[in-house]
Amino acid sequence: MSHVVVIGHGMVGSRFVEDLTTADTAGEHLVTVIGEEAGEPYNRVLLSDVVAGARGLAAITLPSPAHPRVGVQRGVAVRTIDRERRDVVLADDSRVPYDHLVLATGAAARIPTLPGLTGPDLPGGVHVLRSVDDAREIVAATLNARRAIVLGGGVLGLEVASGLARRDLAVTVVHPAGALMERQLDEAASRVVESTLRRSGVDQRVGVGAEEVVVEDGRLRHVRLTNGEVLAADLLVLSTGTLPCTGLAADAGLAVERGVVVDADLTTRDPRIHAIGDCAQPPGGASGLVAQGWEQARRLADLLTGRDPEGVHSGVGDVVRPKTPGLDIVTMGLCGTSHREDPALRVVRLSDPSAGRHLEVVVRDGLLVGATAIGAGRTGTELITAYTRRTPVPADPAHLLLPAAVPATPSTGRDSPSLVPDRATICRCNGVTKGDIRAGFDSGARTLEEIAETTRATTGCGGCTDAVCGIVDWLRAGDGPSPSDVGAGEEGFTQMKHEQDRAETRAS
């Protein structure tokens, strides 16, 4: 019997335990999970929804491992790893032996080095958003705050800013780069986002950084910008990136760069120690998306159990869709400025800032390899479909953008689940198809919660919830069989995905 110890009980650590126990059909592994947070695991991706008031904390709780060979220690800190004795030393000096050790310690919020933020604790009114406790504190702070600043205009920064605006705060995003979401958007796309955000009550200072956080009597009062402007604020949320939690690995003598260095099998220089999720640095680099951590969890579970990993893939790829109410942003693959110098790429753009719309497609060898869609609704959904399914594009890629310029026609019923092929992916985060949902229903899962437990649908970003509910309602009604994976079903699939993606914006 092999003893696997997992340090970290977050989204990736808990998913690894679930994958390992599922793959371990022979019952060869005992698992001990050690989590520093005292509560159940939760969906960190949805914390911005909690700040916005779109979800309660109970709605983002994940199921804790319930398996006879799994033990969970909550609220316990690991002090060190003893590689010679092959055990971990806890804060109370007790030891937990391991045959394999999995580091799933995640990442911590990065605190910028600024005057006013140099103490061991953040001043009153200054917060990060990395845990349920952070979310509670921000929500509590909004009750007495009128003016908020979000420092950092990446994906999380925009989600937080939109959420605070929904709570009727005057919000300003301060972002030192020349474009919001600069990893995904270029300056032209950013200008469209900026104008749309401004209309929804979120102001911005783009290309301007923070120079000082002015604190009086232990509380935030102002933020001084690099252009000399001083902004008054009652609430400051820092969204300035993350730092992988690598201290345990470094102290144990493992290779650490930005993250814990691992090979393609998620293994460190010590063959008994592995790292997955935000704390890991795989050969291809880390994306920061939870889908990558989930892929790593599955792959490592396969490695430790000897299961064939073929066909295990979430299907989410690198599609990014912030939860920003009233602002539809989708990016995928090569976007922003990442492709500007490659002559092998064909790039077509449609930009209409006055309408809050910006589209760009990037094509190589007849396939869509990147796209940006802002304010494009159905077109963004169709681009996701073409990108994730590697569908050949028209000879003239401009045709991909034409639907955005044509008013949507009234629904003719083509978005019925009956016209969605069983192989169509409904939950992109977990790679759950309509066929998977049907199989779960046939096995006895009748409610949304039961479908989520059976298939994992809706447990990622939550954007597929309306689509899954629609399919479950259709199955309950006993409608006719699904079409084949060709023909009319493709059009129905596009319509259904459009409804799903509109639901993602509504849910956020």
Secondary structure by P-SEA (a helix, b strand, c coil): cbbbbbccccaaaaaaaaaaaaacccccbbbbbbbccccccccccaaaaaaacccccccccccccccccccccccccccccccccccccccccbbbbbcbbbbccccccccccccccccccccccccccccaaaaaaaaaaaccccbbbbccccaaaaaaaaaaaaaccbbbbbbcccccccccccaaaaaaaaaaaaaacbbbbccccccccccccccccbbbccccbbbbbcbbbbccccccccaaaaaacccccccccccccccccccccccccccccccccccccaaaaaaaaaaaaaaaacccccccccccccccccccccbbbbbcccccccccccccbbbbbbbbccccbbbbbbbcccccccccccccaaaaaaaaaaaaaccccccccccccccccccccccccccccccccccccccccccccaaaaaaaaaaccccaaaaaaacccccccccaaaaaaaaaaaaaaccccccccccaaaaaaaaaaaaaaaaaaaac
